[in-house]
Amino acid sequence: MAQNIVDRRDQPTPLCAQCGKVLPPDGPSPDFCNESCQQWWYAKRSDKKAA
Ligand SMILES: [Zn+2]
């Protein structure tokens, strides 16, 4: 029992909502790895009109 090691598996690794990559710690957003992905994601959303 290595109780001195903190198990953080209950905290899911944040992934980019657009490309699915692991987010960089200094990223511009908690949901996207960079601004390009953020813009793509919003562009796709606004493009789909309740299909
Ligand atoms: Zn991304």
PDB file of the backbone (N, CA, C, O) and the ligand in Angstrom, with CONECT records:
HET     ZN  A 101       1
ATOM      1  N   MET A   1       0.832  -1.203   0.000  1.00  0.00           N
ATOM      2  CA  MET A   1       0.000   0.000   0.000  1.00  0.00           C
ATOM      3  C   MET A   1       0.869   1.258   0.000  1.00  0.00           C
ATOM      4  O   MET A   1       1.450   1.615   1.025  1.00  0.00           O
ATOM      5  N   ALA A   2       0.954   1.907  -1.115  1.00  0.00           N
ATOM      6  CA  ALA A   2       1.742   3.132  -1.202  1.00  0.00           C
ATOM      7  C   ALA A   2       0.840   4.332  -0.983  1.00  0.00           C
ATOM      8  O   ALA A   2       0.429   5.006  -1.927  1.00  0.00           O
ATOM      9  N   GLN A   3       0.550   4.577   0.245  1.00  0.00           N
ATOM     10  CA  GLN A   3      -0.426   5.627   0.540  1.00  0.00           C
ATOM     11  C   GLN A   3       0.166   7.021   0.446  1.00  0.00           C
ATOM     12  O   GLN A   3      -0.556   8.014   0.537  1.00  0.00           O
ATOM     13  N   ASN A   4       1.479   7.098   0.265  1.00  0.00           N
ATOM     14  CA  ASN A   4       2.081   8.421   0.117  1.00  0.00           C
ATOM     15  C   ASN A   4       1.968   8.924  -1.319  1.00  0.00           C
ATOM     16  O   ASN A   4       2.287  10.078  -1.606  1.00  0.00           O
ATOM     17  N   ILE A   5       1.511   8.053  -2.216  1.00  0.00           N
ATOM     18  CA  ILE A   5       1.325   8.467  -3.601  1.00  0.00           C
ATOM     19  C   ILE A   5      -0.136   8.855  -3.822  1.00  0.00           C
ATOM     20  O   ILE A   5      -1.045   8.062  -3.578  1.00  0.00           O
ATOM     21  N   VAL A   6      -0.343  10.066  -4.281  1.00  0.00           N
ATOM     22  CA  VAL A   6      -1.702  10.553  -4.510  1.00  0.00           C
ATOM     23  C   VAL A   6      -2.222   9.971  -5.820  1.00  0.00           C
ATOM     24  O   VAL A   6      -1.600  10.115  -6.872  1.00  0.00           O
ATOM     25  N   ASP A   7      -3.355   9.322  -5.734  1.00  0.00           N
ATOM     26  CA  ASP A   7      -3.958   8.755  -6.934  1.00  0.00           C
ATOM     27  C   ASP A   7      -4.954   9.749  -7.494  1.00  0.00           C
ATOM     28  O   ASP A   7      -5.984  10.032  -6.883  1.00  0.00           O
ATOM     29  N   ARG A   8      -4.642  10.261  -8.637  1.00  0.00           N
ATOM     30  CA  ARG A   8      -5.507  11.296  -9.232  1.00  0.00           C
ATOM     31  C   ARG A   8      -6.362  10.743 -10.368  1.00  0.00           C
ATOM     32  O   ARG A   8      -6.843  11.507 -11.205  1.00  0.00           O
ATOM     33  N   ARG A   9      -6.551   9.460 -10.407  1.00  0.00           N
ATOM     34  CA  ARG A   9      -7.296   8.907 -11.526  1.00  0.00           C
ATOM     35  C   ARG A   9      -8.773   9.280 -11.504  1.00  0.00           C
ATOM     36  O   ARG A   9      -9.491   9.081 -12.484  1.00  0.00           O
ATOM     37  N   ASP A  10      -9.217   9.825 -10.369  1.00  0.00           N
ATOM     38  CA  ASP A  10     -10.620  10.242 -10.324  1.00  0.00           C
ATOM     39  C   ASP A  10     -10.797  11.587 -11.016  1.00  0.00           C
ATOM     40  O   ASP A  10     -11.923  12.050 -11.197  1.00  0.00           O
ATOM     41  N   GLN A  11      -9.679  12.224 -11.406  1.00  0.00           N
ATOM     42  CA  GLN A  11      -9.764  13.464 -12.162  1.00  0.00           C
ATOM     43  C   GLN A  11      -9.392  13.169 -13.611  1.00  0.00           C
ATOM     44  O   GLN A  11      -8.221  12.948 -13.919  1.00  0.00           O
ATOM     45  N   PRO A  12     -10.375  13.163 -14.494  1.00  0.00           N
ATOM     46  CA  PRO A  12     -10.093  12.838 -15.886  1.00  0.00           C
ATOM     47  C   PRO A  12      -9.162  13.843 -16.526  1.00  0.00           C
ATOM     48  O   PRO A  12      -9.235  15.041 -16.250  1.00  0.00           O
ATOM     49  N   THR A  13      -8.287  13.346 -17.384  1.00  0.00           N
ATOM     50  CA  THR A  13      -7.377  14.230 -18.099  1.00  0.00           C
ATOM     51  C   THR A  13      -8.182  15.114 -19.040  1.00  0.00           C
ATOM     52  O   THR A  13      -8.947  14.604 -19.858  1.00  0.00           O
ATOM     53  N   PRO A  14      -8.023  16.421 -18.938  1.00  0.00           N
ATOM     54  CA  PRO A  14      -8.764  17.309 -19.842  1.00  0.00           C
ATOM     55  C   PRO A  14      -8.277  17.174 -21.266  1.00  0.00           C
ATOM     56  O   PRO A  14      -7.081  17.247 -21.547  1.00  0.00           O
ATOM     57  N   LEU A  15      -9.231  16.976 -22.156  1.00  0.00           N
ATOM     58  CA  LEU A  15      -8.898  16.825 -23.568  1.00  0.00           C
ATOM     59  C   LEU A  15      -9.547  17.929 -24.377  1.00  0.00           C
ATOM     60  O   LEU A  15     -10.585  18.470 -23.996  1.00  0.00           O
ATOM     61  N   CYS A  16      -8.924  18.257 -25.500  1.00  0.00           N
ATOM     62  CA  CYS A  16      -9.467  19.261 -26.402  1.00  0.00           C
ATOM     63  C   CYS A  16     -10.805  18.786 -26.966  1.00  0.00           C
ATOM     64  O   CYS A  16     -10.916  17.665 -27.463  1.00  0.00           O
ATOM     65  N   ALA A  17     -11.807  19.639 -26.885  1.00  0.00           N
ATOM     66  CA  ALA A  17     -13.137  19.271 -27.359  1.00  0.00           C
ATOM     67  C   ALA A  17     -13.181  19.153 -28.880  1.00  0.00           C
ATOM     68  O   ALA A  17     -14.116  18.576 -29.436  1.00  0.00           O
ATOM     69  N   GLN A  18     -12.177  19.697 -29.543  1.00  0.00           N
ATOM     70  CA  GLN A  18     -12.156  19.669 -30.998  1.00  0.00           C
ATOM     71  C   GLN A  18     -11.321  18.510 -31.531  1.00  0.00           C
ATOM     72  O   GLN A  18     -11.817  17.697 -32.311  1.00  0.00           O
ATOM     73  N   CYS A  19     -10.076  18.430 -31.121  1.00  0.00           N
ATOM     74  CA  CYS A  19      -9.188  17.434 -31.709  1.00  0.00           C
ATOM     75  C   CYS A  19      -8.895  16.265 -30.769  1.00  0.00           C
ATOM     76  O   CYS A  19      -8.346  15.251 -31.201  1.00  0.00           O
ATOM     77  N   GLY A  20      -9.252  16.391 -29.497  1.00  0.00           N
ATOM     78  CA  GLY A  20      -9.100  15.278 -28.578  1.00  0.00           C
ATOM     79  C   GLY A  20      -7.717  15.122 -27.986  1.00  0.00           C
ATOM     80  O   GLY A  20      -7.449  14.146 -27.286  1.00  0.00           O
ATOM     81  N   LYS A  21      -6.836  16.068 -28.255  1.00  0.00           N
ATOM     82  CA  LYS A  21      -5.496  16.004 -27.679  1.00  0.00           C
ATOM     83  C   LYS A  21      -5.536  16.440 -26.218  1.00  0.00           C
ATOM     84  O   LYS A  21      -6.460  17.125 -25.778  1.00  0.00           O
ATOM     85  N   VAL A  22      -4.507  16.023 -25.478  1.00  0.00           N
ATOM     86  CA  VAL A  22      -4.400  16.456 -24.098  1.00  0.00           C
ATOM     87  C   VAL A  22      -4.126  17.946 -24.069  1.00  0.00           C
ATOM     88  O   VAL A  22      -3.270  18.443 -24.800  1.00  0.00           O
ATOM     89  N   LEU A  23      -4.854  18.653 -23.224  1.00  0.00           N
ATOM     90  CA  LEU A  23      -4.701  20.096 -23.170  1.00  0.00           C
ATOM     91  C   LEU A  23      -3.370  20.486 -22.554  1.00  0.00           C
ATOM     92  O   LEU A  23      -2.946  19.892 -21.562  1.00  0.00           O
ATOM     93  N   PRO A  24      -2.713  21.473 -23.128  1.00  0.00           N
ATOM     94  CA  PRO A  24      -1.496  22.000 -22.520  1.00  0.00           C
ATOM     95  C   PRO A  24      -1.857  22.766 -21.255  1.00  0.00           C
ATOM     96  O   PRO A  24      -2.926  23.373 -21.188  1.00  0.00           O
ATOM     97  N   PRO A  25      -0.983  22.750 -20.249  1.00  0.00           N
ATOM     98  CA  PRO A  25      -1.295  23.415 -18.969  1.00  0.00           C
ATOM     99  C   PRO A  25      -1.451  24.919 -19.125  1.00  0.00           C
ATOM    100  O   PRO A  25      -2.113  25.566 -18.313  1.00  0.00           O
ATOM    101  N   ASP A  26      -0.850  25.471 -20.157  1.00  0.00           N
ATOM    102  CA  ASP A  26      -0.934  26.928 -20.344  1.00  0.00           C
ATOM    103  C   ASP A  26      -1.827  27.269 -21.535  1.00  0.00           C
ATOM    104  O   ASP A  26      -1.650  28.310 -22.168  1.00  0.00           O
ATOM    105  N   GLY A  27      -2.776  26.403 -21.837  1.00  0.00           N
ATOM    106  CA  GLY A  27      -3.674  26.631 -22.962  1.00  0.00           C
ATOM    107  C   GLY A  27      -4.591  27.814 -22.713  1.00  0.00           C
ATOM    108  O   GLY A  27      -4.749  28.266 -21.579  1.00  0.00           O
ATOM    109  N   PRO A  28      -5.191  28.307 -23.778  1.00  0.00           N
ATOM    110  CA  PRO A  28      -6.036  29.493 -23.706  1.00  0.00           C
ATOM    111  C   PRO A  28      -7.410  29.187 -23.136  1.00  0.00           C
ATOM    112  O   PRO A  28      -8.164  30.104 -22.810  1.00  0.00           O
ATOM    113  N   SER A  29      -7.740  27.929 -23.013  1.00  0.00           N
ATOM    114  CA  SER A  29      -9.092  27.543 -22.631  1.00  0.00           C
ATOM    115  C   SER A  29      -9.065  26.193 -21.925  1.00  0.00           C
ATOM    116  O   SER A  29      -8.201  25.366 -22.216  1.00  0.00           O
ATOM    117  N   PRO A  30     -10.006  25.953 -20.992  1.00  0.00           N
ATOM    118  CA  PRO A  30     -10.086  24.636 -20.345  1.00  0.00           C
ATOM    119  C   PRO A  30     -10.705  23.581 -21.239  1.00  0.00           C
ATOM    120  O   PRO A  30     -10.795  22.421 -20.839  1.00  0.00           O
ATOM    121  N   ASP A  31     -11.132  23.945 -22.428  1.00  0.00           N
ATOM    122  CA  ASP A  31     -11.823  23.010 -23.315  1.00  0.00           C
ATOM    123  C   ASP A  31     -11.096  22.776 -24.637  1.00  0.00           C
ATOM    124  O   ASP A  31     -11.390  21.805 -25.335  1.00  0.00           O
ATOM    125  N   PHE A  32     -10.151  23.649 -24.993  1.00  0.00           N
ATOM    126  CA  PHE A  32      -9.488  23.538 -26.293  1.00  0.00           C
ATOM    127  C   PHE A  32      -7.989  23.706 -26.140  1.00  0.00           C
ATOM    128  O   PHE A  32      -7.521  24.428 -25.260  1.00  0.00           O
ATOM    129  N   CYS A  33      -7.223  23.022 -27.021  1.00  0.00           N
ATOM    130  CA  CYS A  33      -5.769  23.066 -26.894  1.00  0.00           C
ATOM    131  C   CYS A  33      -5.208  24.355 -27.470  1.00  0.00           C
ATOM    132  O   CYS A  33      -4.117  24.781 -27.091  1.00  0.00           O
ATOM    133  N   ASN A  34      -5.947  24.981 -28.384  1.00  0.00           N
ATOM    134  CA  ASN A  34      -5.489  26.259 -28.907  1.00  0.00           C
ATOM    135  C   ASN A  34      -6.672  27.006 -29.515  1.00  0.00           C
ATOM    136  O   ASN A  34      -7.778  26.475 -29.608  1.00  0.00           O
ATOM    137  N   GLU A  35      -6.424  28.228 -29.920  1.00  0.00           N
ATOM    138  CA  GLU A  35      -7.511  29.056 -30.420  1.00  0.00           C
ATOM    139  C   GLU A  35      -8.089  28.514 -31.725  1.00  0.00           C
ATOM    140  O   GLU A  35      -9.280  28.674 -31.993  1.00  0.00           O
ATOM    141  N   SER A  36      -7.257  27.880 -32.526  1.00  0.00           N
ATOM    142  CA  SER A  36      -7.742  27.329 -33.794  1.00  0.00           C
ATOM    143  C   SER A  36      -8.808  26.269 -33.540  1.00  0.00           C
ATOM    144  O   SER A  36      -9.849  26.256 -34.196  1.00  0.00           O
ATOM    145  N   CYS A  37      -8.544  25.383 -32.587  1.00  0.00           N
ATOM    146  CA  CYS A  37      -9.514  24.343 -32.276  1.00  0.00           C
ATOM    147  C   CYS A  37     -10.800  24.973 -31.743  1.00  0.00           C
ATOM    148  O   CYS A  37     -11.901  24.531 -32.073  1.00  0.00           O
ATOM    149  N   GLN A  38     -10.656  25.979 -30.939  1.00  0.00           N
ATOM    150  CA  GLN A  38     -11.825  26.640 -30.379  1.00  0.00           C
ATOM    151  C   GLN A  38     -12.667  27.246 -31.498  1.00  0.00           C
ATOM    152  O   GLN A  38     -13.891  27.113 -31.507  1.00  0.00           O
ATOM    153  N   GLN A  39     -12.010  27.901 -32.425  1.00  0.00           N
ATOM    154  CA  GLN A  39     -12.741  28.526 -33.521  1.00  0.00           C
ATOM    155  C   GLN A  39     -13.384  27.477 -34.409  1.00  0.00           C
ATOM    156  O   GLN A  39     -14.519  27.661 -34.850  1.00  0.00           O
ATOM    157  N   TRP A  40     -12.694  26.390 -34.682  1.00  0.00           N
ATOM    158  CA  TRP A  40     -13.263  25.306 -35.485  1.00  0.00           C
ATOM    159  C   TRP A  40     -14.502  24.742 -34.822  1.00  0.00           C
ATOM    160  O   TRP A  40     -15.524  24.503 -35.465  1.00  0.00           O
ATOM    161  N   TRP A  41     -14.386  24.538 -33.533  1.00  0.00           N
ATOM    162  CA  TRP A  41     -15.494  23.919 -32.795  1.00  0.00           C
ATOM    163  C   TRP A  41     -16.723  24.807 -32.835  1.00  0.00           C
ATOM    164  O   TRP A  41     -17.826  24.331 -33.105  1.00  0.00           O
ATOM    165  N   TYR A  42     -16.546  26.074 -32.573  1.00  0.00           N
ATOM    166  CA  TYR A  42     -17.686  26.988 -32.603  1.00  0.00           C
ATOM    167  C   TYR A  42     -18.223  27.132 -34.018  1.00  0.00           C
ATOM    168  O   TYR A  42     -19.430  27.283 -34.208  1.00  0.00           O
ATOM    169  N   ALA A  43     -17.358  27.087 -34.998  1.00  0.00           N
ATOM    170  CA  ALA A  43     -17.787  27.184 -36.387  1.00  0.00           C
ATOM    171  C   ALA A  43     -18.660  25.987 -36.752  1.00  0.00           C
ATOM    172  O   ALA A  43     -19.686  26.132 -37.416  1.00  0.00           O
ATOM    173  N   LYS A  44     -18.239  24.805 -36.307  1.00  0.00           N
ATOM    174  CA  LYS A  44     -19.040  23.608 -36.595  1.00  0.00           C
ATOM    175  C   LYS A  44     -20.396  23.691 -35.908  1.00  0.00           C
ATOM    176  O   LYS A  44     -21.420  23.330 -36.487  1.00  0.00           O
ATOM    177  N   ARG A  45     -20.392  24.168 -34.677  1.00  0.00           N
ATOM    178  CA  ARG A  45     -21.653  24.244 -33.935  1.00  0.00           C
ATOM    179  C   ARG A  45     -22.613  25.204 -34.614  1.00  0.00           C
ATOM    180  O   ARG A  45     -23.786  24.887 -34.806  1.00  0.00           O
ATOM    181  N   SER A  46     -22.111  26.381 -34.978  1.00  0.00           N
ATOM    182  CA  SER A  46     -22.997  27.384 -35.560  1.00  0.00           C
ATOM    183  C   SER A  46     -23.452  26.961 -36.942  1.00  0.00           C
ATOM    184  O   SER A  46     -24.449  27.463 -37.462  1.00  0.00           O
ATOM    185  N   ASP A  47     -22.705  26.025 -37.540  1.00  0.00           N
ATOM    186  CA  ASP A  47     -23.051  25.578 -38.874  1.00  0.00           C
ATOM    187  C   ASP A  47     -24.224  24.604 -38.848  1.00  0.00           C
ATOM    188  O   ASP A  47     -25.054  24.573 -39.757  1.00  0.00           O
ATOM    189  N   LYS A  48     -24.268  23.805 -37.773  1.00  0.00           N
ATOM    190  CA  LYS A  48     -25.358  22.833 -37.629  1.00  0.00           C
ATOM    191  C   LYS A  48     -26.577  23.527 -37.041  1.00  0.00           C
ATOM    192  O   LYS A  48     -26.540  23.993 -35.902  1.00  0.00           O
ATOM    193  N   LYS A  49     -27.620  23.596 -37.786  1.00  0.00           N
ATOM    194  CA  LYS A  49     -28.817  24.262 -37.280  1.00  0.00           C
ATOM    195  C   LYS A  49     -29.925  23.245 -37.032  1.00  0.00           C
ATOM    196  O   LYS A  49     -30.813  23.041 -37.860  1.00  0.00           O
ATOM    197  N   ALA A  50     -29.841  22.616 -35.862  1.00  0.00           N
ATOM    198  CA  ALA A  50     -30.867  21.661 -35.430  1.00  0.00           C
ATOM    199  C   ALA A  50     -31.188  20.648 -36.516  1.00  0.00           C
ATOM    200  O   ALA A  50     -32.344  20.479 -36.903  1.00  0.00           O
ATOM    201  N   ALA A  51     -30.171  19.987 -36.994  1.00  0.00           N
ATOM    202  CA  ALA A  51     -30.390  19.018 -38.082  1.00  0.00           C
ATOM    203  C   ALA A  51     -31.132  17.789 -37.565  1.00  0.00           C
ATOM    204  O   ALA A  51     -31.407  16.866 -38.332  1.00  0.00           O
TER     205      ALA A  51
HETATM  206 ZN    ZN A 101      -7.311  20.805 -30.171  1.00  0.00          ZN2+
END
